[in-house]
Amino acid sequence: MGFKVENLKVNYKTLEEFNKFREVGLQELSMKEELESNMVENESESPFYGIYLGNKLIARMNLYRRDSRFDLYFEPAQDYLELWKLEVLPDYQKKGYGAQMVEFAKSFGLPIKTNPRVQSHDFWEKMGFEKVTYDMERDRGENPLVWYPEGVTEQKH
């Protein structure tokens, strides 16, 4: 496919693009407030990634690297990625953009944790994510899914 995932710059152009996602009614996935709070300068590294088609941002996600000291999911304990708020604009869904975003996250070679939206479990399972054994204290009402790279398993509590 002729598109690539790129690190989004922390600037007002990106903020304008984020507003387009909010306009389609997915406010619970809006990253606008996070972008505003992280806005320092155009060249700073951000946790935001996306796919542009021409000049239009059509897919986006947050990808945070978590330190191994806080790993409660993976064995052996290690740095891992937390993937949040993966969203593809409605007109571009079911065309491989979401899968491309997830494959990009996997390319770091680190385990990945995500908290999927209610009706997205099929997508995540197709992408190789699995349910973890629910732990009331750790998961606090969330139902995280994880992806294990080779040699990594679920941490037992």
HELIX and SHEET records of a PDB file:
HELIX    1   1 TYR A   12  GLU A   23  1                                  12    
HELIX    2   2 GLN A   27  LEU A   29  5                                   3    
HELIX    3   3 LYS A   32  ASN A   38  1                                   7    
HELIX    4   4 SER A   68  PHE A   70  5                                   3    
HELIX    5   5 PRO A   90  TYR A   92  5                                   3    
HELIX    6   6 TYR A   97  LYS A  106  1                                  10    
HELIX    7   7 VAL A  118  SER A  120  5                                   3    
HELIX    8   8 HIS A  121  LYS A  126  1                                   6    
HELIX    9   9 MET A  136  ASP A  139  1                                   4    
SHEET    1   A 7 VAL A   5  ASN A   7  0                                        
SHEET    2   A 7 PHE A  48  LEU A  53 -1                                        
SHEET    3   A 7 LYS A  56  ARG A  66 -1                                        
SHEET    4   A 7 TYR A  80  VAL A  88 -1                                        
SHEET    5   A 7 ILE A 112  THR A 114  1                                        
SHEET    6   A 7 LEU A 145  TRP A 147 -1                                        
SHEET    7   A 7 GLU A 130  LYS A 131 -1                                        
SHEET    1   B 2 PHE A  74  GLU A  75  0                                        
SHEET    2   B 2 THR A 153  GLU A 154 -1                                        
END                                                                             
